[in-house]
């Protein structure tokens, strides 16, 4: 095999280059992590958080000092600090709005960003920055200028993002908002009824003071707020009116006591929930530590275990079943799977065996890595197929290929990314489709979609690896209308080389469109507007080989070698240094 790089093919330099491509999505992810309001992050993300807190304190100090009678020199310094902090917060708030969809997909698009701007902290961000530019754009009356200066105090509330006590209060209010609303509605209705009764009791005795229902309503509500307008200077004089006034007085106590009790209960529950969440996070960290990389002897690589059974983890981590379940549910990059689903239907009955998988995640839908290769490993069903995430991730890493996978989403009812009607059908699908188009938008692009076979509801097939390129079951064409492959010669070379390699080294067989069909109009390769000159292969691998064989990563390396040589015309690159390092989970990998 010729190991030289073809200078007539510029993308050849791209294929051999280990340098990672950074794009706007990577920048947005880094900014989202830096602006996540978490003071326990590491490196420069934490520095950004403390810088923002420092600027909030500086702005607050400037506002406080400006209330004193200071010299003109100090006043000029304060004015400079005011403008400087305003510009800083404008940039920060604008970046928060820009990266909001990365933090939460519900803030995607124009409508989503508008929803973010009307959220509690989003509204505070807006009120504390953008309105201040009005004083330089249009002439404002004196009262408006005073209102703007007063609104600067709102900036101080932005520090609530980083304070636990303030967050606990907002959490308790949010948790008890329905109870508060119901209690307030009840008190307002009862007060209104008593006010009308007061009118009928006092109107004849004090026609000027209780001239209409509005006056009596104002009198009753004035009792709750200390009577700032002097409405309570005319107390009832009739016996019935005084009885009603006593009832209003009792409601005045209730209107404070009831919400206070509700908020107190909510605050207690919020503290308990925070303590529970802290315990769950500690268990999630312990769970992550349980996925320490192990030596894969056939390849010599240090790799993340494909799974641990629930019983293994409970014994190794000294964790109860409920604690483990909470850690899997709340910890990022974990899911429970039933390994019995990997056994073909025509084999003997296998009891359920629940296990935990650990998977890489750097997007809202799963994982996306651009290594600058013309080959992209696509794994659209990792969330429902045990072991597929582990195999496809290491296949891409060993081969130096791009990688995109779906790892999260609703598993019941399950809506596949492999076959769909539109990008609006499922959360995360649009971002996934955009990333897939970006990874394949290069000359001579190929995708290798990795799926599983011979498990779940399928029988065991005579062959172990099944290749499909868009035809129906039994269609032996290698290229043509309706198929995913345009470069027939390269595909035939890949098919024949793979068949020979896995037959010789693993005693496995490969077939071409013999047992599966990919002619569906809903297939993602037909629905996405990919490059017309791109080529696509769907590879289904027997679950037994992909998950249970001791040579599974050796098989992944062999497939990677064949793809490099048959498609890219180059040898398998040297394994990444990360594959030789002991570490925890996917920490240290270039995600």
N, C-alpha and C positions, 0 to 999 in steps of 0.2 A: 504494500500500500504506500502510495506517495505521501510523504509527511510534509511537503512544502506547501506554502500558502499561495494560492493562485492570485497573482497581482491583477489579473483581468476581472476578478470578482471582488469588489470592495467589501461585500458583506463577509468575505472570508476572514478579513481582519477582525470583524465584529465577532465572529464565531469563536476565534481563539482568544479574544481579549477577556480576561477575568474581571475587568472593571465593571462595577454595577452601574446601570443606567438610572439616573435620578430624574424624576419628572415632577410635574406640578402636584400630582397626587401624593408623592412622597413628602413634598414640602408641606402640604396641608395636614398630613398625618403627624408630622413632627410638631407643627404649630398647635394642633389639637392636643397633643400630649403636654406641650409646654403650658397651655392655657386651661388645663383640666382642674385647676383649683385644689390640687392635691399637694399638700406640703411634705408628703413622705415619698415623693418621687426622687430620682437620682440624677446626678450630673447637671447639665444646664437647664433641664426642665424645672428643677427646684429653684435655681437661681432666678429664673423668670418670675416665678410666683412671689419670691421675696422682693424682687424689684418692684412688682406691681403694688405690694403692700407698702413698701417704702414710699412710693409716689403718692399713694392714698394718704399716708400719714403726713407727708410733706404738704399736700394740698390742704389737709385739715388744719395744720399748723398755720399755714398762710391765711386761711379764712379767719382763724381765731385772732391772730396778731393784727389783722386788718381792722378789727373792731376797736383797737386802741388809737389814741391820738399820738401818732408817731411822726418822725421827721420826714421831710420830702425824700431824702436819700433812701430811707427804709421803705417808704411807700413805692419808690421806683423798683426796688428789689422785689417787693411783694408782687408788683405788677408783672415783673419778668417771670417770677415763679408761677403766677397764675396762668400766663400764656404758655409757658413751657409744659406745665402739667396738663393743660387743656390739649395741646398738640399730642402729648404722649398718650393720653386716654383716648383721643380720637383714633390714633393708629391702632391701639389695643382693641378698642370696641369694634372697629372696622374689621380687624382680623378675626375677632370672635364670630362676627356675623358671617364672614367668608367661610370659616371652617366649621360652622355649626352643623352641616349635614354629616361631617365625619364623626362628630360626637354622637349624634343621634339622627338616624335616617328620616325621622318624622319632620325634621327641619330642612329637607331637601327642596330645591326649587324655590321660586319666588314666594309662593304661598307659605312654604315651610319656614323660610327666613322671616317672613312677617309674623308667623306664630312665635318664633323665637324672640323677636323684638317686643312682643306683647307679653312674654313670660315675666315672672317677678324680677329676676335679675336683668333680663334683657331690657325691660322698661326702665329700670334704674340706670343701666348703661346709656340708653338713648337720652334720658332726661339730663344726665350729668355731662353730656358732651355736645351733641349737635346743636341744641338751641342757642348756645352761646355765640355761635357764628352770626346770628341774626343782627347783633349789635354793630357788626362791621359791614353787613350787606344792605340793611335798610335802616332809615332813621326810626328810632323807637322813643315813645314818650317816657318821661321820668319814672312813672310807676312800673312800666315794663322792664326798664333797666334794673330797678330795685328788685323786681321779682326774679330776674335772672341771677342777680347777686345772691339772693336768698336761696335759689335753687342749687347753688354750689354745695350747700350743706349735704345734698343728696349723695354726693360722692363718698361721704363717710360711710354710708350704708353698704357700699361695694365691698367693704372689708368683711361683711357678714359671710361672704363666700368661704372665708378661711377660718372662721371662728365656730367652734363646735356648739357653744351655747346659743348663738343666734340661729344656727342651723337646726338645733333641737327645737327651738321655739317655732320656727316656720314649719318643721315637720309635724309638730303636735297640732298646730292650727290646720294644716292640710289634712291630717288624719281625722280631725274632728269637725271638719267644715260642715258636714251634713247635719250633725247634732246641733252645732251652733246655729245654723240657719233655721232648723225646725224650732228650737227654743226661742229664738228671737221673733220668728213669725208668730208663735203662740202668744208671747208677751205683748207684741204690738197689737194683735187682734183683740186681746182681752182689754188692753188699755183703751183702744178705740171704743169698745162697747161700754166700758165704764164712763168714758168721757161723754158719750151721748146720754147715758143715764144721769150723769151729773148736770147736763144742760137742762133736762126736763125737771130735775129736782130744784135747781137754783134760778132758773130763768125768771120765774114770777117774783122771787124774793130779791134778786139783783139783776134787773133787766139790762142795765148798762154794762156790768162786768161780764155777764153771760148772755150776750146779745144773740149769739148763734152757736151752732155746733163747732165751728172752727175755733172759737174762743175757748170753749171747754176742752177741746182736744189740745190746744196750745198750753192751757193751764196744766193738764195732766202730764204732758211730756216735759214741761218745764221743771217739774219736780225731780225728774231723773238727772237733769244736767245742772242743778244748782240754781235754776231760775236766773240766767244772766240777763234776760230782757225785762225782768220785773213783772212777768205774767202772774206770778204767785202771790202778789200783794193783795189779792181779793179772795181770801179763803171762803169756803162754803159756810153758810149760816144756818141752813136747815139741818134737821136731824139726819134725814136721809142723805143729804149732801155730805155731811161729815162722815157718815158711815162709808160712803163711796170714797171719800178722801183718804180714809184709813186703808181701804183696800188698795188704792193707788200707791200709798206709802209702802205697803207690803210688797207690791209689785216692784217698787223702786229698789227694795232690797233684793228681790229675786232677779231683777234685770242685771244686777252685778254678781250675785252669788251663783246663779245657775251657770252663766258662761265661765265664771272663774273655776267652778267645780269641774266643768267639762274640760277646760284647758288644763287644769291640774291633772286630771286623769290622762289626758292626751300627752302631757309632758312626761308623766311616769311611764306610760306605754312607750313613748319615743326613746326614753333612756334604756328601758328594757330591750327594745328592738335594736338600739345601737350596741348594747352589750352583746346581744345575740349575734348581730352582724359581725362584731369584732371576733367572736369565737368562731364563726363560720369562716372568716378570712384566715384565721390562724389554722383551722383545719384544712383549708384550701392550700395554704402554703405547705403544710405537712404532706398533703396529697401530691403536690408538685414534686416535693423532695422524694416521694416514693417512686417517681419515674426517673430515677438516676440512670444515666446511660450505661448500657451493658455491652460487653464484648461480643460481637457476632463472629464466631470462630471461623466460619467458611471464608469471610471477606477480610477479617481483621479490623473491622470498623467498630467504633464505639457508637452505639445507636440507642435511641429511645426505645424501650420495650413496646411492642405493638399493643399490649394490654396487660392489665393485672386483674385477676378475678376479685370479686367483692370480698370473698372469704380471705384471700391472700392479703388484701389491703387492710381489712379489719384486724387481722392478726399482726401484721408488720407495723402498722401505725397505732395500734391500741386505740381504735376508734369504733364507736358504736355504729349500728346500721343507719340510724337517723342522722347522726353527725356526718357520716360519709355521704349520704344522699344529699344533704344540704351543701356540703363542700363541692360535690359534682355539679349541682344545680347553679350555685352562685360563683364558683371559680371559673375563670376564663380558660377555655381550651380543654374542657372535660365533657364526657358524655358516657352514659351507661348504654351497653349493648347486650344483646342476647346471642351468645356464640353458637347456640343451637341452630340459628338461622343460616349458618354457613355449611350445613350438612345437606347433601342432596336428599330429595324426597324418597328415592328408592332404596336408601340405606336403612338399616335398623333404627328403631326409635332412639332418639337422643334426648335426654331431659334438658330442661332449660338450664343454662349456665350464664349467669349475669356477670358481666365484667365492666371495667372502666377503661376507656381509651383516652389518651392525651393527644391533642392535635395542635398544629401550628395555626396561629390566627393573627392577621395584621390588617384585616378589612372588616366591614360590617357583615359580609357574607361568609368569610372564611380566610383564605390565604391567596395572595398574588405576589409573585416574584418575577421580575424581569431581569434575566441574565444576559440579554442582548443576543440570544440565540434565534435561529430561524425555526427551531422546533419548540413547540409548547406542549407540555403535558397537561391535559385537561382532565379533571376528576370531578364530575358534577354530582355524584351521589354518595360522597363520603359520609354524610350525616346519617344514612340509613344502611350502609353496607360495612359491617365490621372489618377492620384490617385494611380496607382500601386506602384510607388516608395515609397510613404508615408506608405502604408499598409505593404508592404513586409519588409521595414526597421524596423518598430516597431515590426513586428512579430518576426524577428530575435533577436532584442534587448530584448524583453520581455522573449523570450524562452531561451536566452543565447546561440543561435546558431551562426554558421559562416554565413557570408552574402556576396554575390557577385551579382552585378547588372550592367547592361549597361545603362548609362545615357546620353551619347553624341554620336554624329555621324550624318551622313546625313539622314534626315527624308524623303527626296524625291529626287531621288528614294531610297526607303528603302530596305536595305539588313539586314535581321534578323540574330541575333546571335542564335536564337532558331533553325533555320534550315539553314545549309550552306554546301558548297561542300568542302572547304579547308580553312585553317587558313590564306591564303593569299587573300581571297576574299574581306575583309573589314578591314579598319584601326582599330587597337586596338584589333582585334579578336585573334591574337596570344597571346598577353599578357593575355587577358581574359581567353583563353583556358589553358594557363600555370597555372594561379592562381586557376582555377577550379580544375585542376588535383592535385595541391598541397593541396587544402582544403579537397579533398576526398581521399587522399592517406594515409588512416589510417584504421585499422581493424574495420569492422562493420560499414563502412561509409554509410550514407543515404543522399540523396538530395531531397528537396521538391521544385520543380519549380512552382512558383506562376504566374498564368496568369489570364486574365479576360474573362468573357463571358456575353451574353445577352446585347450586345451593339454594336455600330458601324453598321456593315452589318449583324449582327446576330439577330434572333428573341429572344423573352423571352422564356426560356425553363421551363418545369414544375418543374425541380429541381433547387436548388440554388448553389450547390457545386458539381463539377464534378471531379472525380478522374480517372486518366489514368495511365497505367503502360506499355505502348508500344504496345497495341493491337489495332485492328481496331474497328470501331464503332459497338457496339453490342456484342463484344467479352467478355464473362463473366468469362474467365479464370483468376485466381488470381496469377498464376505462370506458368512457362514453357518456351519452346523455343521461342526466339524472344521478350520476355518480359523483363522489366527492374528490376523486383523483383525476388530475389533468396530466400529470407526468407519469405515464404508464410504465415506462422503462424503470424509473426509480422505484416505483411501488413493487414491481416484479422482483427487482434486485433485493429490496428489503424483505419481501415475503420469502424468497428462496434462501437468502442468507440466514434469516431467523429460523426457518424450518431446519436447516442443516445444523445450526449452532445448538438449538435446544434439544434436537434429537441426539446429537453426539454427546453433549455434556450433561443432559438431564433425563434422557430417554422420554422426552415429551414430543407430542405431535401438534402440528398447526394446520388449520383449515381456512379456506377462503369462502366466506358467505354460505357455509354449508348448513348451519343449524340456527342462525339468527337472521333477522331482517332489519334493515335500516332505511326502508323506503318510505316511512311515514312522513306525511307533509308537515307534521308538528316537530320533526327532529330539529334540534337547535342549529345544526349546520345548514339547514334550509331556511330557517327563520331569520338568522342574523345576516346582515349585509356585509359579509366578509369579502376579502379581495377575490376577484374572479380567477386569479392565477394561483391561488393557494390550494394546498392539497391536505386531505384529512383522512385519517384512519381511525376506526373504532376497534379497540382491542379488548376482548373479554378474556380474562384469565381465570382458570379454574381456582375456586376458593381454596382447595386443598394445597395448591402450589403457592398461592399468594399469601396465605396466612399461617398454615400449619406446617409447611415444609421447613426443615432446618436450613435449606438452601434458598429460601425465598429472596434474600438480598443478593445472593450470588446470581439468581435468575434476573433480578432487576439490573444488576451490573451487565449481564450478558445482553439484555434487551437494549440497554443504553449504548453498549459497544456497537451492536448491529446498526442502530439508528444513526450513530455518528458516522460509521463507515459507509453504509449504504445510501444515506440521504445527504449527509454533509460532505462526504468524501474526505474525512479526516479521522485520525485515531481517537480512541477514548481518551479524554483529558485526564491528567493526574487527579486523584481524589482530593477534594478540599481538605485543608488542614483540620477543619472542625471535626471531620470523621475520625480523627485519631485522638481527640481530646475527651477526657472524662469531664462530665458536666451534669447539670440537672435539666432534664427535658429538652426543650428547644432553645434554651438560653444560649446566647452566643452565636446562633445561626443568623445568617444575613437575611432577615425577614423584612 
